[in-house]
């Protein structure tokens, strides 16, 4: 725009390119060349044939042609969302010109992100703002969203937060043994910082009946649990109890909830109670320990974590996998313990498949009725014959909690140990990478075995490798095997000479993609599941079992609770294995040992754990933990260093931290007093 004509006394009306604000004056005839303040604008007078400033008078209005993009300011709401694959954040890019005015409508803005999915990568401005939606993935981390318009750009970060799946306000406990010389200890840890109420419903023996003919709950226990504290249940457990469900209830509703729970002795009343109170309290973590005499009157024991709703899978139908079960296989047997976690009665199908045979189920078994809350115990059926080793696939119309007890029953000659692991639900998101954070080979008589199962829902085999690492994260060797659909394989460490004696380390289990021949089509690696047994043979036999961590279960976790730790408590002392499973960052951790009130009695660290490294902490060597101690703990990441440029742009990228913990509560005879469990990520 140029003022190249005589302007009469009036409001000036026109446009100015470049986006400058225009407030032109109303004035008299200044064509005679009178000069005055012009706000930096010169006007050309035809009378004088020269530029003349004009005198400022009253404000007028003018229209503005916006300039080119000069700055981009990006904002996100919210700035933190769970890594659930569903949650979204709204991304707004405000684009302005050199004079800080919004650019014209329809200006193109290009968006990009290094994590998650954008609703669009290209959009246009409206009133100077371009808007897209960022959807979270299932990988925790920091998403950096960039918006560009011509040469201008801006960024904003959105945090995809870790979703704990093994804690919650409702946890099922499929196996309780409190009769005939057996004892159960339940450790309920408040994983939150605020006080919460904990209420436990107990069920008795399997009735074979459905509501309203079933017995319903047989007992209740209630307790207020301060933040980070532990409630130990022993005397509170009814002698007839065989299963339980633990609830967390808001502290302000706890008294009323406890009173109502005590009166809810029928399934209908329990369902009404659950509808009113479930999900109102802080997240809980639970470890259950059982010990007692086996068929040989030898003391055996094991531990398992409570099963949260996040570990139940999705359905109906609900589907579960157990990678190994036995019947008189090297004198070992399996008892499957199945609890109905739903609110309705359900039938259950069990499908057995022998390891190493054709990819077909060997046998099917049907449980007609399983009432809510109740559990049933099933041994591998006699029809499969002695020496049977295989896997089990379970289906039902209600959510289940399933434990697998490996032990010895008469007429076995093995006096045995008790090893317990959890069956895994089939989930819509598949896992092809697992971490076994503590394995042994001929270490003071200890050995390990790793059981792997193919969880595919299609008729596809998969190739699985197990790679072994030392304490420093260095790879020692790897083994591989093909697994049938639904089939399993055992990697027995004492038979792997390449690991050497006195080996203690970790393993990574992975299912790999395959390339077809001759067409070259690629098939993704099939979902798998892995369980680790730790066992010391001989007269003083000891043992325990734990579920290997799926990568998705630990990715982004920053704190892991350990609901039971001990030093020389009933002959048991905790060995804590902490591993950094990432290849792309170093992490700094501290381990806090707490008493039942939640008070810290000892702190180990802060210590750096390099990528892939494993650290063993023996509470027998921690002087501030006294003999006879029984409590809990928490391992927490306090710092980290990123190491990898994953996208090759020359900058170090943010990669999720992946710590994990396995606790071995080691003891020595008489009998098997050792218990093993995996730590429970809470945030």
N, C-alpha and C positions, 0 to 999 in steps of 0.2 A: 504494500500500500504506500502511496505517496500523496501528500497534500498538494496537488498540482492544479487546483482551481480555487477561485475565491469562495470563501465560506461566508454565508450570510448569517446574521444573528439568529441563532436557533440552536437546538440540540444537534450536535453532529451525529450522523448515522453512517456507519461504514464498517469495514473490517480491517484488521491488522494481522498480517502473517507473523508467525513466530511465537504466538501465545502470550504476548505481553498484555497485561490488563490495561484497559483504556477507560479513563474517566475524563472525557474532553469537556471543556467549559462551554457554557452559554455566554456569549459575549456580543459586543457591538461590532460594527464593521471595522475590521482591523486591516483592510486591504491597503490602507495608506502607508503601511510600513511601520506602524507602531510596534515597539518591541516589548515583550514581557515574558514571564516564566512559562515555559512550554512543556514541562515534565520531560525534557529531553527530546521533544519532537519539533522539527523545523517545518514550517509551511512556506509554500512558494506563492508570492504575491504577483499576480499578473500586472498590477499597476506599477510596481517598482522593478519587476523582472529580477527579483532577488528573493532569497530565503529570509523569512522574518519570524522571530519568536512571537507567540501570542500570549496575551496576559491571562492568567488563571482567574476564572470567575466561578460560576456554579458548576457542580458536577453534572455530567450527562452520561448517557449509556451508549456503549458500543458493543458489537459482536466480535468474538475472538476466534481466529483459526488456530487450533492447538498446534504445537510444534512436534518434532520427532521425539521418540522415546529417549529419555536421558537417564532415568533411574527406575529400578524395579524393587519394590518392598514387598516381601513375601511373609505372610502370617498363616498360622495353622490353629485350628480349634477342633478338638482339643489337641494338646501337644504330646499327650501320652495315651496310648490305647493298647489293650491286650493283644497279644500275638495269637489270635484265635482264628484268623482267616476270614473273619466276618466284620469286625469293627472298622469304622471309618473315621477319617479326619477331613475337615473341609479346608482346602488350601486356597487362599486369596492372594493374588498378585496385583498390587496397585502400581500402575505405570504412569509416570509423570514426565513432562518435558523439562527443558533447561530452566524454565521459569517456575517450576514446581506446580504446574497446572496439569490436570488429567489429560491424557492423550485422547484423540478422537475415538469415538465408538467404532468398533470393527478392527482395531489394531490387533494384529496377530501376536499371540504369546505362546511360546513353546515350553512345555513342562517335561521334566525328567526326574526319576528317582532311582536310587541305588538299592532300595529295599521296598517291598510291597508293590501294589499295582495301582496305577492311576486310571481314573474314569476316562480321561482323554489326554493325549500328549500335545494337542494343538487346539487352542480355543481363541476367542476374540473378546476384546474388552467391551464392557458396558459401563458408562460413566467412569471410565478409566480403570476398571477392575476386571480381571479375568479370574474365573473360579473353576476348580476341578475338585474331585474327591479322591483321597488316597485310602485304599483298602489295605489293611494289615495282612501279612502273610502269617505262616505258622512258625517263623524263625524270629526269636527275639533279637533286638538290636536297635541301632539308631538309623532311621531313614533320613537321608538328606535329599530334599526336594529342591530342584533348581528351576527357576522361571526366567526365560530369555525373550527379549523383544528387541530386534535389530542388534545393536551393540551393547545394550544394557542388560544386566542380569541381577538376580538376587537369590538367596537361599533361606530355607528354614528347616529345622530338624524336628522330627516326630519320633518319639520313643515307642518301640514295640516291646511291651513288658512281658516278662516271663509269667506263664500261667501254671501255678502249682497244681498237679493232678493227684498227688498222693496225700494231701491234707484236705480238710473240709469240715463242715459242721455236722456231717453224718458219716459214720464209718462202721462197716459191718465186720464182725468177728466170727468167722464160720466155725472155729474149733475152740472149745473150752473143755478141759478135763479136770474134774475136781472130786473124783471118787476113786475108790479102790487103790488108794495109795498115790494117786495123781494129785498134782497141785498146779494151778494156773495163776500167774501173776500178770496183771494188766497195768501197763504204764501209759497214762493219758497225759500228754504234754500240750499245754496251751501254746499254740504257735503264734499267738497275737500278743500285743503289748498291753491290752486291757483285760481286766478280770472277766471271766465268763462262767456260766453254769454248765456243768457236765452231768448228763443224765444217761444211765445205761439201762436198757431193757434186756432181760435174759429170757431165753427159751429153753425148754427141756428136750427130752428125747424125741426123736422123729415119731410123729403120730400116725402118718399115712392118711390123715384126714384133712379136709379143707374147711375154711370158715363157712358156716358158723359152728361146725362140729369139731373144730380143732381146739386144743387146750388154750391157745393164746399165750401171752407172756406169763412167766412164772415168778418174776421178781424184778425189782427196780433198785438202783443205787443212785444217789445224788450227791454232788459236791460242788462248792464254789472253788474255782481254780484261778489264782492270780495270774497276771501276765507273765509268760515264760516259765511258769511253775509246772510241777508234775503232781498228778494224783495217782497214788499206787493203790490198786484194788487187789485185795487178797481175801480178807475176812468178809468183805461185802458180797462175794460171789456165792450164790446158792449152790449147795452140793449137787443138785440135780441139773445144773445149767450145762448146756451143750453148745450153745451159740449165743450171740448178743449183737446189739446195735448200740453204738455210742452216739449221743447227740450233744451238740453245743447250743445253749440257750442264752439269750440276752440276760445279763445279770439283773436287770430291773424286772424281768418276768420269771426269774428262776424259782422263787418260792412258790408261786402259784403253779408253775409247770411241774415242780416236784410233787406237790400235793395231788394234782390231777394224775400224774404218772402212776403213783402208788395205787390209785383206784382203777387203772386201765388194765384189767386182767383178762379182757376178751379182745379178740382181733379187731372187732368193730370199734371198740373204745380206743385201742391203740392207734388205729388209722385216723380217728378224729383228733387225737392228741398230736399226731405227727403233722397233720394238716395245719394245726394252729401254731406249732412251735419250730418245726424244722427250718434250718437255715437262718436262725435269728442271732446266733452267737458267733464268737471268734472261731477261726480255723483250729482244728485239733490234729495232732499226730499221735498214733497209738502203736505200741509194740506189745505183743502178747507172747508170754513165755510159758511153756508147758514142760513139766518134768514128772516122771513116774516110772514104774516098773513095766517092762515089756513081757512078752510071753515067757521069757527065760528068767524073769524076776531080776533082770539087769536094769539099773537106772539109766534112762535115756532122756534127752531133752532137746528142744528146738525153740526157735522164735520166728514170728512172722509179723509184718506190718498190717495194721488195720486197712481195710479196703474201702477207699473213698468212692463217691459217686463218679468221679472222674476216671476211675479205674474199672468201671463196670461195663464200658462199651456202650453201644447204641443198638436199638432194636425197637420193636420185635421184627424178626427173630433175633435174639441175642446169641452170639457165637463165641466159643472159648476154645483155647488150644493149650494142651499140656504136652511138652516136647518129649517127655519120657515117663513110662510106667512099666512096672515089672511084675512078673509072677514067677517066683522061685528062680530068678535070674541071678546066678552066683549067690544063692541063698538070700536074695533081697526081694522084698515084696512092696507093693504100693497100695495105699488106701486113699481114695479120693473123698474129700469132704466138701459137700455142695450145699450152700445156703441160699435160700430164696430171699433176695433183697427187695423184692417188689411189694406191692400192697394186695396182690391177688394170688390165688393158688395157681400153680403151673405144673405142667408135665415136663420131663427132661429126657432128652435122647443122648446117649453116649455111643460114640463110634470109635472102635479100636483099630489101629493100623500097625502091623508089625514092621519093625525097623529092618531095612535091607531087603524086604520082599517087594512084590509088585505094588504099584501105586493104587491099591484097592483096600477098602476097609475089610478087616478080618472078621469083625463081629460087631453087632449093634445091640444095645441094651436100653430098656425103657423104664423110667420111673414115672408111674402114673400120676401121683399127686405129691406136691411139696408145698406146704402151707407157708405163708409169709413169716419170715424170721427164723423158721426152723431150718435145721441142716440134716443131711443124710450122709451116711458113710458107706462107701462102696469099694470093696476090694476088686482087683482085676479078676474077672470070672474064671472059674476052673476050666471052662470049655476051651480056653486058649492054650491050656496045657502048661507043663513046667518048662522053664527056660525061656519064657516069652519076654521080649523087650520091644517096646513100641511107643506110639504116641496116641493121644486121645483127643477127639474133637467132640465138643459138647454144644447142644442147642437147647433153647428154651424160649418161652414167650414172655418171661419176666427176667429182670436183671439178676445175675447170680454172683456170688463170691465163691471161688473154688480154691481149695488148698490140696496139695499133693504131699502126703506123708510117705517117705521111703524108709522102710524099716524091715525087721525080720519077724515073721510069725512062725509059730510051730507048724510043721515039723522041720523048719529050717535049722541047720546046724550053726549058723552065724548068730552070735549073741547080740550083735548089731548095735547100730546107732540110729538116731532119728534125724532125718533130713527133711525139711519142709520148704516148699516153694509155692508161689501163686501161679495158677493158670492165667493166661493172658487173653483179654478180649480181642476179637477182630474189630478194627476201627477203620473208618472211612479213609483216614490218613494213614498211609502205610509206612512202616519202619524197615529200612534195609541195613542199618548200621547200629551195632550194639557194642557196649564197652564192659568188659569184665575186669574190674579194677584191682582184684587180688587173686592170683593163682599161684600154686606151689607145685614143685616137683622134687620129691625126696628131700624136703626141708625138715630135718629133725623128725623124720617119719611121716610128714604130711605130704599129701598129693592132692591133685584136683582133676576133675573132669568137667568138660563143657558140653552141654546138650543143646543142639540147635534144631529148630523145626521150621519147615516151610509152611507159611500160613496162607498160601495163595488160594483164592476163590475160583481160579480157573485151572484148566488142565495143563499147567505149565511147571516143569521142573525148574530148579534154580541152582546156580553154582555158588557155593559159599566158601569163603576163606576165613581162616583164623590166624591172625598175625600176632606173634608174641613179642613183648617189649621188656626191657630191663628197667631198673629204677630210674635211669637217666633218660628214658624215652627212646633209647636206641632199639631198632628192630633186630631181633635175633633170627627168626625164621617164620615161615608161614606154611600152613597146610590147607588143602582144599578138598571139597567133595561135592558131588551132585546130590540134591535132595528132591525126592518125588513130591508132588502136590500133597500137602498134609503130612508128609513123612519127615523123619528126623535122622540125625547122626550124632554119634558120641565121639568127642576128641578127648582121649584119655592120656593125661600128661605123663604119668609114670612110664608109658610106652614110648614117649618121644625123647629118644636119646640125645637129639641135637640141643636140647635145653640144658643139658648138664645136670649135675647134682646140686643140691642146696640152692635151687632156683626159686626166687620169689619175684614176681613181676606182675604184668598186666597183659590183657589180650584185647584185640579189636576184631569183632566178628562182622563180616559184611557179605551181603548178597549182591551179585554183580550182573550187569546187563549182558545179554548174549547177542551175537550177530549170526543170523541164520545163513545157511548155505544151501543152494548157491545164490539165492536172491540178494543176500546182504542186508535183509531187513533186521532192525534192531529191536529186541524185546527187553523191556526194563527189568532190573532185578526184582524178584518177588519178595513180598514182606516176609520177615523171619522173626524168630523169638529165641532167646537163649537163657539158659539157667546154668549156674556154676555150683558144683559140689566141692566142698573142702573136707578132707577126711584123713584121719590118722588111724592106721590099721594096728592090729596087735592086741595084746591082752588089755591094754589101757586105751581101747578104741575111743576116738572122739570124732565129732563131725558136725557139719552145718551146711546150709545151702542158702543161696541168694539169687534173686532175679538180676540178670545183667541189665544195665541201663540202656534204654533206647536213646539215641542222640536227641530226639525231640523232647525227652523227659528232663534233660539236664541243660539244654542249650539256653543260656541266659540266666541260669540260676545264680543267685548271689549269697544265699544262706541255706544251710542244710541242718535240720534238727536231728538229734540222736536221742530218742526217748529213754534209752537205758544204757548207762555206763557204770562200771564197777571197778573197784580195786580190792581184791581179796575178799569179795563178798560171797559167802557160801562156796568158797573155793574158786571163784571166777574173777578174772581180771581182763579188762578191755584192751584189745589191740585195735588201733584205729588206722585204717589205710585211707589216705587222702591223695587223690590224683587230679592233675590238670590234664584233661582229655583234649584240649585244643592244641592244634599245631601252629596257631597264629597269634598267641599272646602268652605272656607271663602273668601270673596272678599272685597277689599277696594275701595271705589268709591268717586268721587267728582262730584258735579253738578255745572256747570257753566251757569249762566244766561247772555245772550248776547243781545245787542241792534241790530238794523237793520244793522249797519255797521260791525257787528261781534265782536265788542269790549266787553270785559267781564265787566259787571256792578256788578256782585255778584258771589261769589263762596261759595258753601255749602259743607263742608267736609274738609279734607278727613275723611270718616267715614267707619268703618268696618261693614259689613253685614254678619252675620253668616249664615251657611247653612240653607235654608228654611225660613229665616227671611224676614219680610216686614217692610219698613220704609215709613212713610207718611211725606211729606214736604209741608207745606202750605206757599205759597209766602206771604200771609198776615202777617206771623210771621218773615219774613226775612227783617230786617230793612234797608238793603242796597238797596232794590228794592223799588222805590218810587211809590206812588199812581199815577195811570194813565199810568203805564208802559205797553207797549206791545212790545214783542220781541220774542226771541227764546232761546233755551238752548241745552246743551249736557251733558249727564251723561256718565262718562268714568271710567272704571276699571283701577286703578293705581297699585294694588298689589293683591296678592292672597296667600292663604295657603292651600296646599293639605292635605286631611285628611284620605283618604281611601286606604287600601291595597286590591284592587279589584281582584288580581290574586292569593292572598294567599302566596306570596313568602317572606313575612316578610318586604317588602319595600313599602313605600307610593307611589302610582302611580299617574301619571299626568291624571287628568280628566278635560274635558272641562268646562270652566266657563259658566254660563247661567243666566246673568242678564236680567231683562226686566223692562219696565216702562209703566205705564198707566197714562194719564193726564186727570183729570176731571176739566174742566173750569167751576166752579160752579158760579151760579148767583141766584138771586131771582127776582120775578116778577116785573112789570106785565108781565105775559106770561112765556113761557119756554125759558130761555136764557142760559141754561146749555148745554155744548158740551163735548163729551168724545172721545178720540182717543188713540190708542196704540202708544208708541214710536217706532221709526224707526231705527233698527240696521244698522250701516254703516261700521263697521270693527270689 
